[in-house]
Amino acid sequence: MSTLGGERKIATMLFADLVGSTRLATQLDPEELRGRLEPFFEAARDALEQHGGTVEKYIGDAVMAVFGAPVSHGDDPDRAVAAGLAVAERVSELDGELAVRVGIETGEVLSMTGPGDLRVTGEAVNAAARLQQAAQPGEVLVGERAAQACRRARLEANGAVEAKGMPGSLGAYRALAVEPEAASSGIPLVGRDDDLDMLRLIARRAARERLPQLVTLTGEAGIGKTRLGRELFRELRSDPDPWRTIVGRSPPYGEGIAFWALGEILRDAAGLSTDASPDAVEKSLRELLSELGADDAGSLAADLTIAIRGKPDCDAEDDLNRAWRRFVSLLASDRPLAIGVDDAHLADEGTLELLEDVAYGLHDAPIVVLCTSRPELAERRPQFGRVARNNTQLELLPLDHDAALRLAELLLPEGRQTDARRIADAAGGNPFFTEEVSRRFGEAGADGGDGTLPDTVQAAVAARIDQLPPEEKRTLQYAAVLGHTFSQGPLGDLLGGDPTDPLWSLRRRALVEERPGSEAGHYVFRHQLIREVAYNSLTRRERAELHERAVEALRDAYSLGDAPAAQPVSVFFDTNLFNLDSTDTGILDAFAAVLRQNTRLQVTIAGHTDTAGSAESNQTLSDNRANAVYNYLTTVQHIDPSRLAKIGFGERQLGLSELGQSRRRPGACLQNELGDAAALAECDCLGADVECRLRSAV
């Protein structure tokens, strides 16, 4: 295997440079200068690491950090912007004579990690540095690609930046703030009727029996947990006997985030914004508790605000626990109460214990506690809520195809609804992915863009993959080399060991599943996007080496020598052909070897439809891909065109004569012709009489 190592990532780079340090250097002794600058470096490191960044290096009076490598978080551009603004603010507070300029950009990088060392290379590094140079003191400039991937950062256009050494000018946006996640869009809730009915039933039971109900709503990122919870709470507030609803969320990063969700719940109950001061919250809570009949409203409000005045000691936390139980009981005394905690998998232990305490410690209280969570909560706290008598675990699954299609139609701009099927197929039932891919189609115009996944989608999938233990992550990446469908035997050959245990764990994590209707040992990725992101994380050199090993295994399996085979060879090429670039030709080479050395092989090519059969919407894309594959086989591998014609892959069958010579491309340039939307992959023995099929798909 390659000694290059490393991993390809979509990452966000941040450069922060101290303005005014050059003047200080001419006035101060080097030791005095270091003492003056040291607080800047400490403040910058603290802010960057609190937001999930990794400091890659210090260069003079500048610092370079990366978000999304070695571990992706799913929202790294927003994290980088928040960190950049925090660095600028802290430096200004530290020293009025100093200011910082920050540049941020997102792009594909090679990340190499060693003991205590992280090295990142890629165009985004240079782009972030150029943006930093163009920023004004105290300003954070964000590049075009990072700006497109931000979902919470508030940005304003800042014109173009002329960047030395870059192929063109850089689009730039000035960062103003990072705001809370926006509320639901105006798109109706689609495909969740049964799930919503289940939550309605639980709420009715809590109100009827006057017993707390704890509900944990789990699912992968973007599956719609928060959207479903908001819909339930909206209905409860609109009920003829309206419920009281209070909501908080656990942030993924930041300083002093213990009891953060509880703090937001208290502010919501008090009718205040999420940034209200502790004193304002205490005053409003005291008034609310007095209205609810608490004769100790003052001390109760003071104990509650312990949660937002800093990390409490043991005695103070006991006071908070008692105050919380009393507070919730009072809120539920005059009408039913619904408490929502979003992203509970990020909540601290103290918050989780308080939520459990409501569920099993209170009686005669019509309460629903709804926690939305990713699967990580079950791994971290497998017994969460299990001691409660009324505990419900509800997994939110991907939308079925009809619902996904309907959602895509609603999201697409006028006149683009014909693309809905392609988007529904690509997004795999994930509403967030559907929204992001639809946005890409809407922005790209009539051609639908270059076929690459939006950075937001890649980041969400990469965040799941990066959380895997090393053995499971490696198994997933190597399986991706074999294709969307793969078999345990060839995977074990690539890994050099038995993959049974990691495959079992990957199935449990809903990343792969056994292929329906097949014998044991045959698997399929749960979602094509998982396979694509896992494959793209491998370096090109590593991909090429793995493909070569797969080819050798194929040749050994079928004893491919110089003489034609006596019997038809059983080979199954069953995955997308089009995620390869010019360095990833191993599987095409294997196909060419089979064609050359096994003239009796019966081959069928189905090259004009995607896996869902939507031929019409993908005709042009499929023609382009088939054209590129044909050219590679004929011009690079020198396969006789008549041989391809015999297996249904000739110019006439592909319609190349109708396409015209202007549509032809050199076969070696697969990346430009095929794009990044699909891939050729699997070689798998299915028996002596099975055909060899080459199937294209989106």
C-alpha positions in Angstrom: 0.0 0.0 0.0 1.1 3.6 -0.7 3.3 5.2 1.8 1.9 8.6 1.0 -0.9 8.2 3.5 -3.3 11.0 4.2 -6.9 11.5 3.4 -8.8 13.7 0.9 -11.3 15.9 2.7 -13.6 18.8 2.1 -12.2 21.2 4.7 -12.4 24.9 5.6 -9.2 26.8 6.0 -8.7 29.9 8.2 -5.8 32.3 8.2 -5.6 35.0 10.9 -2.9 37.6 10.8 -2.0 40.2 13.4 -2.1 43.8 12.2 0.4 46.2 13.8 2.9 43.6 14.9 5.6 44.8 12.4 5.6 48.3 14.0 5.9 46.7 17.4 8.8 44.6 16.2 10.8 47.7 15.4 10.2 49.2 18.8 10.5 46.2 21.2 13.1 43.7 22.3 12.4 40.2 20.9 11.5 38.9 24.4 9.2 41.9 25.0 7.6 41.4 21.6 7.0 37.7 22.4 5.4 38.6 25.7 3.2 41.2 23.9 2.1 38.7 21.2 1.7 35.6 23.4 -1.8 36.6 24.6 -2.9 36.8 20.9 -1.7 33.3 20.2 -3.4 31.9 23.3 -6.7 33.7 22.5 -6.6 32.6 18.9 -5.9 29.0 19.8 -8.7 28.9 22.5 -11.3 30.4 20.1 -10.3 28.1 17.2 -10.3 24.9 19.3 -13.6 25.9 21.1 -15.2 25.9 17.7 -13.8 22.6 16.6 -10.8 23.8 14.6 -7.3 22.5 14.6 -4.3 24.8 14.6 -2.1 23.6 11.7 0.8 26.0 12.2 2.0 29.5 13.3 3.8 31.6 10.7 5.4 34.6 12.3 2.5 36.6 13.6 -0.2 34.6 11.7 -2.0 31.4 12.6 -3.5 28.9 10.2 -6.3 26.5 11.3 -8.4 23.9 9.6 -12.0 22.9 10.2 -13.1 19.5 8.9 -9.8 17.7 9.1 -8.9 15.3 10.5 -12.5 15.0 11.6 -15.5 16.5 9.8 -18.3 18.0 11.9 -20.9 18.7 9.1 -21.0 22.5 9.7 -17.3 23.4 9.4 -17.7 26.6 7.3 -20.1 28.0 9.9 -17.7 27.0 12.7 -14.8 28.7 10.9 -16.8 31.9 10.5 -17.8 31.9 14.2 -14.2 31.2 15.2 -12.9 34.0 13.0 -15.3 36.5 14.5 -14.4 35.3 18.0 -10.7 35.7 17.3 -11.2 39.3 16.0 -13.3 40.2 19.1 -10.9 38.7 21.6 -7.8 40.3 20.1 -9.5 43.7 20.1 -10.4 43.3 23.8 -6.8 42.2 24.7 -5.0 45.1 23.1 -6.5 48.2 21.6 -3.3 48.7 19.5 -3.6 45.4 17.7 -6.2 44.0 15.3 -6.6 40.8 13.3 -7.4 40.1 9.7 -9.0 36.7 8.9 -9.5 34.9 5.6 -11.6 31.7 5.2 -12.2 29.4 2.3 -13.5 25.8 1.7 -12.1 23.3 -0.7 -10.7 19.8 -1.2 -7.5 19.2 0.6 -5.1 16.4 1.4 -4.9 16.0 5.2 -2.0 14.1 6.6 -1.9 13.3 10.3 1.1 12.2 12.4 1.8 12.1 16.1 0.9 15.6 17.3 1.1 16.9 13.8 -1.4 17.8 11.1 -0.4 18.9 7.6 -3.0 20.2 5.0 -2.4 21.0 1.4 -4.8 22.2 -1.3 -6.0 25.3 -3.2 -8.2 26.3 -0.3 -5.1 27.0 1.8 -3.8 29.5 -0.7 -7.2 31.1 -1.2 -7.7 31.6 2.5 -4.3 33.2 2.8 -5.1 35.6 -0.1 -8.5 36.5 1.4 -6.7 37.3 4.7 -4.3 39.6 3.0 -7.2 41.5 1.4 -9.2 41.9 4.7 -9.3 45.1 6.6 -8.1 45.2 10.2 -10.8 43.5 12.4 -12.5 42.0 9.3 -13.3 38.4 8.4 -13.5 37.7 4.7 -15.1 34.5 3.5 -14.5 32.9 0.1 -17.2 31.9 -2.4 -17.2 28.2 -1.7 -17.3 28.6 2.1 -20.1 31.2 1.7 -22.2 28.8 -0.3 -21.8 26.1 2.4 -22.6 28.4 5.3 -26.1 28.0 6.7 -26.0 30.1 9.8 -23.4 32.8 9.1 -24.7 36.2 8.1 -22.6 37.5 5.2 -22.6 40.5 2.9 -21.0 40.6 -0.5 -17.6 42.3 -0.5 -16.7 42.2 -4.2 -13.9 40.3 -5.8 -10.3 39.9 -4.5 -7.4 39.9 -7.0 -5.3 37.0 -5.7 -1.7 36.6 -6.9 -1.0 33.2 -8.2 -4.6 32.2 -8.4 -6.3 31.4 -11.8 -8.8 34.2 -11.3 -10.2 36.7 -8.8 -11.8 35.4 -5.6 -15.3 36.1 -4.6 -15.4 37.5 -1.1 -18.0 38.1 1.6 -17.7 40.0 4.8 -18.8 38.0 7.9 -21.2 39.9 10.2 -22.4 37.2 12.7 -23.3 33.6 13.1 -27.0 33.2 14.0 -29.1 30.4 15.5 -30.4 27.8 13.1 -33.3 29.2 11.0 -36.8 28.0 11.6 -38.5 25.6 9.2 -39.1 26.7 5.6 -42.5 27.1 4.1 -42.3 23.7 2.5 -45.0 21.4 4.0 -43.9 18.4 6.1 -43.8 15.5 3.6 -43.9 11.7 4.2 -44.0 11.9 8.0 -47.7 11.3 8.7 -47.2 8.0 10.6 -44.4 9.4 12.7 -46.4 12.5 13.5 -49.4 10.4 14.4 -47.2 8.5 16.9 -46.1 11.7 18.6 -49.7 13.0 18.7 -50.8 9.8 20.4 -48.0 10.0 23.0 -49.0 13.6 23.7 -52.7 12.7 24.1 -51.8 9.9 26.5 -49.6 12.3 28.6 -52.5 14.8 28.9 -55.1 12.1 29.6 -53.2 10.1 32.2 -51.3 13.1 33.6 -48.0 11.2 33.5 -44.7 12.3 32.0 -43.7 10.8 28.7 -40.0 10.7 27.5 -39.6 10.4 23.7 -36.2 10.1 22.0 -36.4 10.8 18.3 -33.3 9.4 16.6 -32.0 9.5 13.1 -29.0 10.5 10.9 -28.1 14.1 10.2 -30.7 15.8 7.9 -33.4 13.1 8.3 -35.9 15.7 9.6 -35.9 15.2 13.4 -36.0 18.9 14.3 -38.6 19.6 11.6 -40.9 16.9 12.9 -40.5 18.1 16.5 -41.3 21.7 15.5 -44.5 20.5 13.7 -45.6 18.6 16.8 -45.0 21.6 19.1 -46.8 24.0 16.6 -49.9 21.7 16.7 -49.8 21.5 20.5 -49.7 25.3 20.8 -52.7 25.5 18.4 -54.7 22.9 20.2 -58.2 24.0 21.6 -56.6 23.4 25.0 -53.2 24.8 24.1 -50.1 23.3 25.6 -47.2 25.3 27.0 -44.0 24.5 25.0 -40.4 25.4 25.9 -37.4 24.4 23.8 -33.6 24.4 24.0 -30.8 23.0 22.0 -27.4 21.7 22.7 -24.7 23.5 20.7 -21.9 21.5 19.0 -19.2 23.9 20.1 -18.5 27.0 22.2 -17.3 28.1 25.7 -19.3 27.2 28.8 -21.8 24.9 27.2 -22.7 22.9 30.3 -26.4 23.2 30.9 -26.7 25.2 27.7 -29.9 23.5 26.5 -31.4 24.1 30.0 -30.4 27.7 29.8 -32.3 28.1 26.5 -35.3 26.4 28.0 -35.4 28.8 30.9 -35.1 31.8 28.6 -37.9 30.4 26.4 -40.1 29.9 29.4 -39.3 33.5 30.5 -40.2 34.8 27.0 -36.7 36.2 26.4 -34.2 35.8 23.6 -31.4 33.2 23.8 -28.8 35.9 24.6 -30.7 37.4 27.5 -28.5 38.1 30.5 -28.8 35.9 33.7 -30.2 38.8 35.7 -32.9 39.5 33.1 -33.8 35.8 33.1 -34.0 35.6 36.9 -36.3 38.6 37.0 -38.7 37.2 34.4 -38.7 33.8 35.9 -39.5 35.3 39.3 -42.5 37.0 37.8 -43.6 33.9 36.0 -43.3 31.7 39.1 -45.3 34.2 41.2 -48.1 34.1 38.6 -48.0 30.2 39.0 -48.5 30.5 42.7 -45.0 29.9 44.0 -44.5 31.6 47.4 -40.7 31.1 47.1 -40.5 32.5 43.6 -37.4 34.6 44.4 -35.2 31.8 45.7 -36.5 29.4 43.1 -35.6 31.7 40.2 -32.2 32.3 41.7 -31.5 28.6 41.9 -32.7 28.0 38.4 -30.3 30.6 36.9 -27.4 28.7 38.3 -27.6 26.9 35.0 -26.7 30.0 33.1 -24.3 31.7 35.5 -21.4 29.3 35.0 -20.6 25.7 35.9 -22.1 25.1 39.4 -20.3 23.3 42.2 -21.9 20.2 43.8 -24.0 22.0 46.3 -25.3 24.5 43.8 -26.1 21.7 41.3 -28.2 20.0 44.0 -30.1 23.3 44.4 -30.5 23.4 40.7 -31.9 19.9 40.5 -34.5 20.6 43.2 -35.5 23.9 41.6 -35.8 22.2 38.2 -38.3 19.6 39.5 -40.4 22.3 41.2 -40.2 24.6 38.2 -41.5 21.9 35.8 -44.3 20.8 38.1 -45.5 24.4 38.4 -45.4 24.9 34.6 -47.5 21.8 34.1 -50.0 22.7 36.9 -52.3 24.8 34.8 -52.0 23.2 31.4 -50.0 20.4 29.7 -46.3 21.0 29.1 -44.0 20.0 26.2 -40.2 20.3 26.7 -38.1 20.0 23.6 -34.3 19.4 23.5 -32.7 19.5 20.1 -29.4 17.6 19.5 -29.6 15.8 22.8 -26.6 13.7 21.7 -24.5 16.9 22.3 -26.0 17.6 25.8 -23.9 17.3 28.9 -24.5 14.7 31.5 -26.1 17.1 33.9 -28.8 18.1 31.4 -29.6 14.5 30.4 -30.0 13.6 34.1 -32.4 16.5 34.6 -34.5 15.3 31.6 -34.6 11.8 33.0 -35.6 13.1 36.4 -38.7 14.8 34.9 -39.7 11.5 33.2 -39.5 9.2 36.2 -39.5 11.6 39.2 -42.7 13.5 38.7 -46.3 12.3 39.1 -49.7 13.8 38.2 -48.0 16.0 35.6 -49.1 16.1 31.9 -45.6 16.4 30.4 -43.9 15.3 27.2 -40.1 15.5 27.0 -39.0 15.2 23.3 -35.3 14.8 22.7 -34.1 14.7 19.1 -30.8 13.0 18.7 -28.4 11.3 16.3 -27.5 7.7 17.0 -24.4 8.7 18.9 -26.5 9.2 22.1 -27.4 5.5 22.1 -23.7 4.6 22.0 -22.7 7.2 24.7 -25.7 6.6 27.0 -27.4 3.3 25.9 -29.6 3.4 29.0 -30.8 6.9 28.5 -34.5 7.1 29.7 -34.8 3.3 30.1 -35.6 3.6 33.8 -38.7 5.7 33.0 -42.0 3.9 32.9 -43.2 5.8 29.9 -40.2 5.9 27.5 -40.5 5.8 23.7 -37.6 5.3 21.3 -38.6 6.3 17.8 -36.1 6.0 14.8 -36.8 8.3 11.9 -36.1 6.5 8.7 -35.5 7.9 5.2 -38.5 9.0 3.2 -40.0 6.5 0.8 -39.4 7.2 -2.9 -42.8 8.8 -3.5 -42.4 11.2 -0.6 -38.9 12.0 -1.6 -40.1 12.7 -5.2 -42.9 15.0 -3.9 -40.4 16.9 -1.7 -38.0 17.4 -4.6 -40.9 18.7 -6.7 -41.8 21.2 -4.0 -38.2 22.4 -3.6 -37.3 22.9 -7.2 -37.9 26.2 -8.9 -40.6 26.7 -11.5 -39.9 24.8 -14.7 -37.4 22.4 -13.2 -39.8 19.8 -11.7 -38.7 17.3 -14.4 -35.4 16.9 -12.4 -37.2 15.8 -9.3 -36.7 12.1 -9.9 -33.0 12.5 -10.3 -32.8 14.5 -7.1 -34.9 12.0 -5.2 -32.8 9.1 -6.3 -29.5 11.0 -5.5 -30.7 12.1 -2.0 -31.8 8.7 -0.8 -34.8 9.9 1.2 -32.8 12.4 3.3 -34.8 15.6 3.4 -31.7 17.8 4.0 -29.8 16.2 1.1 -32.9 16.7 -1.1 -33.0 20.4 -0.2 -29.3 20.9 -0.8 -29.2 19.0 -4.1 -32.4 20.9 -5.2 -30.7 24.2 -4.4 -27.6 23.1 -6.4 -29.9 22.3 -9.4 -31.7 25.6 -9.0 -28.5 27.6 -9.0 -26.9 25.6 -11.8 -29.5 26.4 -14.5 -30.6 24.1 -17.2 -27.6 21.8 -17.3 -28.0 20.7 -13.6 -24.4 21.6 -12.7 -21.3 19.5 -12.9 -22.7 16.5 -11.1 -20.6 17.0 -7.9 -22.3 16.7 -4.5 -22.9 19.9 -2.6 -20.3 20.5 0.1 -23.0 20.5 2.7 -24.1 17.0 1.8 -20.5 15.7 1.6 -19.8 17.2 5.0 -22.9 15.6 6.6 -21.9 12.1 5.3 -18.2 12.6 6.1 -19.1 13.5 9.7 -20.7 10.1 10.2 -17.8 8.3 8.6 -15.2 10.2 10.6 -16.8 9.1 13.9 -16.1 5.5 13.1 -13.3 3.5 14.8 -10.3 3.2 12.5 -10.9 -0.4 11.6 -14.5 0.2 10.6 -13.7 3.4 8.7 -11.0 1.5 6.7 -13.4 -1.3 6.0 -16.0 1.1 4.7 -13.4 2.9 2.5 -12.1 -0.4 1.0 -15.6 -1.6 0.4 -16.3 1.6 -1.5 -13.5 0.6 -3.9 -15.4 -2.6 -4.8 -18.6 -0.6 -5.5 -22.0 0.2 -4.3 -22.6 -3.6 -3.9 -19.7 -5.8 -2.7 -19.0 -9.2 -1.3 -17.2 -10.1 1.9 -14.6 -12.3 0.2 -13.1 -9.7 -2.1 -13.3 -7.2 0.7 -11.3 -9.5 3.0 -8.7 -9.9 0.3 -8.2 -6.1 0.1 -8.1 -5.7 3.9 -5.9 -8.7 4.4 -8.2 -10.1 7.1 -11.7 -11.2 8.0 -14.1 -8.2 7.8 -17.0 -10.0 9.6 -16.8 -7.9 12.8 -16.5 -4.5 11.3 -19.2 -5.3 8.7 -21.5 -6.3 11.5 -20.8 -3.0 13.2 -21.3 -1.0 10.0 -24.7 -2.8 9.5 -25.6 -1.8 13.1 -24.7 1.8 12.3 -27.0 1.7 9.2 -24.1 2.4 6.8 -24.3 -0.9 4.9 -26.8 -3.7 4.8 -26.9 -7.2 3.4 -28.0 -7.3 -0.2 -31.7 -8.2 -0.3 -32.4 -11.6 -1.9 -28.8 -12.6 -2.1 -26.8 -15.2 -0.3 -25.0 -14.3 2.9 -21.8 -12.3 2.5 -23.1 -9.9 -0.2 -23.6 -6.3 0.9 -24.8 -3.0 -0.4 -24.2 0.5 0.9 -27.2 1.9 2.7 -26.9 4.9 0.5 -24.9 5.7 -2.6 -23.8 9.0 -1.1 -22.1 7.0 1.7 -20.2 5.0 -0.8 -19.2 8.1 -2.8 -17.9 10.1 0.2 -16.0 7.1 1.5 -14.4 6.4 -1.9 -13.5 10.1 -2.4 -11.7 10.3 0.9 -9.0 7.9 -0.3 -6.0 9.4 -2.0 -5.8 8.9 -5.7 -2.7 6.8 -5.3 -4.4 4.6 -2.7 -7.4 4.2 -5.0 -5.2 3.1 -7.9 -3.3 0.6 -5.8 -6.5 -0.9 -4.4 -8.0 -1.1 -7.9 -4.9 -2.9 -9.1 -5.2 -5.4 -6.2 -8.8 -5.9 -7.1 -7.8 -6.6 -10.7 -5.2 -9.1 -9.6 -7.7 -10.9 -7.5 -10.0 -11.0 -10.4 -7.4 -12.3 -12.7 -6.4 -15.0 -10.2 -10.0 -15.9 -9.6 -10.6 -16.6 -13.2 -7.1 -17.8 -14.2 -6.8 -15.2 -16.9 -3.8 -16.1 -19.0 -2.8 -15.6 -22.6 -5.0 -18.4 -23.9 -8.8 -17.9 -24.3 -10.8 -19.4 -21.5 -12.3 -22.8 -22.2 -15.5 -21.8 -20.4 -17.4 -18.5 -20.1 -16.0 -16.5 -17.3 -18.4 -15.6 -14.5 -17.8 -11.9 -13.7 -20.4 -9.4 -12.5 -19.6 -5.7 -13.0 -22.5 -4.2 -10.9 -21.9 -0.7 -9.8 -21.7 2.7 -11.2 -18.9 3.4 -13.7 -18.4 7.0 -13.3 -16.7 8.1 -10.1 -13.3 7.5 -11.5 -10.8 9.9 -12.9 -7.8 9.1 -15.1 -5.9 7.5 -12.2 -8.7 5.2 -11.3 -8.8 2.9 -14.3 -8.1 -0.4 -12.6 -11.6 -1.7 -13.0 -11.8 -0.7 -16.6 -8.5 -2.4 -17.2 -9.9 -5.6 -15.7 -12.9 -5.3 -17.9 -10.6 -4.9 -20.9 -8.6 -7.9 -19.8 -11.7 -10.0 -19.7 -12.8 -8.9 -23.2 -9.3 -9.6 -24.7 -8.7 -12.9 -23.1 -12.1 -14.5 -22.9 -13.6 -14.3 -26.4 -16.4 -16.7 -25.5 -17.7 -14.4 -22.7 -21.4 -13.4 -23.1 -21.8 -9.8 -22.1 -24.8 -7.5 -21.9 -24.4 -3.7 -21.6 -27.2 -1.6 -20.2 -25.8 1.9 -20.5 -28.6 4.3 -21.0 -30.7 4.2 -17.7 -30.0 4.9 -14.1 -30.7 2.4 -11.3 -34.3 3.6 -10.9 -34.9 3.3 -14.7 -35.4 7.1 -15.3 -33.9 6.9 -18.8 -35.4 10.0 -20.2 -34.1 12.5 -17.6 -30.6 11.0 -17.7 -30.2 10.3 -21.5 -27.7 13.0 -22.2 -25.6 12.3 -19.1 -25.6 8.6 -19.9 -24.6 9.2 -23.5 -21.7 11.3 -22.4 -20.5 8.7 -19.9 -20.9 5.8 -22.4 -19.0 7.8 -24.9 -16.1 8.3 -22.5 -16.0 4.7 -21.5 -16.1 3.6 -25.2 -13.2 5.9 -26.0 -11.2 4.7 -23.0 -11.6 1.1 -24.0 -10.8 1.7 -27.7 -8.0 4.4 -27.5 -6.3 3.5 -24.3 -6.9 -0.2 -23.9 -7.0 -0.8 -27.7 -10.0 -3.0 -27.6 -11.2 -3.8 -31.2 -14.4 -1.8 -31.8 -15.9 -4.8 -33.4 -15.5 -6.7 -30.1 -17.4 -4.0 -28.3 -20.1 -4.0 -31.0 -20.6 -7.8 -30.4 -21.4 -7.2 -26.8 -23.8 -4.3 -27.4 -21.3 -1.5 -26.7 -20.4 -0.3 -30.2 -20.9 3.0 -31.8 -24.2 2.1 -33.3 -25.7 0.7 -30.0 -24.5 3.8 -28.1 -25.7 6.2 -30.7 -22.3 7.7 -31.1 -22.8 8.3 -34.8 -25.9 10.3 -34.0 -24.0 12.3 -31.4 -21.5 13.4 -33.9 -17.7 13.6 -33.7 -17.8 16.9 -31.9 -19.1 15.0 -28.8 -16.1 12.6 -28.8 -13.4 13.1 -26.1 -10.0 11.5 -25.6 -10.6 8.4 -23.6 -7.8 9.0 -21.1 -9.5 12.2 -19.8 -12.2 10.4 -17.7 -12.5 13.1 -15.1 -13.6 15.9 -17.4 -16.0 13.7 -19.3 -17.5 11.6 -16.6 -17.6 14.1 -13.7 -18.0 12.9 -10.1 -21.6 11.7 -10.0 -21.1 8.0 -10.3 -18.6 5.2 -10.5 -17.5 1.8 -12.0 -16.9 -0.7 -9.3 -17.6 -4.3 -8.5 -16.1 -7.5 -9.7 -18.0 -10.4 -8.1 -18.3 -14.1 -9.0 -22.0 -15.2 -9.2 -21.7 -18.6 -10.9 -20.6 -20.2 -14.2 -23.4 -18.9 -16.4 -23.8 -15.4 -15.1 -23.4 -12.6 -17.6 -20.9 -9.8 -17.3 -22.9 -6.6 -17.2 -21.6 -3.0 -17.4 -24.4 -0.7 -16.0 -24.3 3.0 -15.8 -26.2 4.9 -13.2 -26.5 8.4 -11.6 
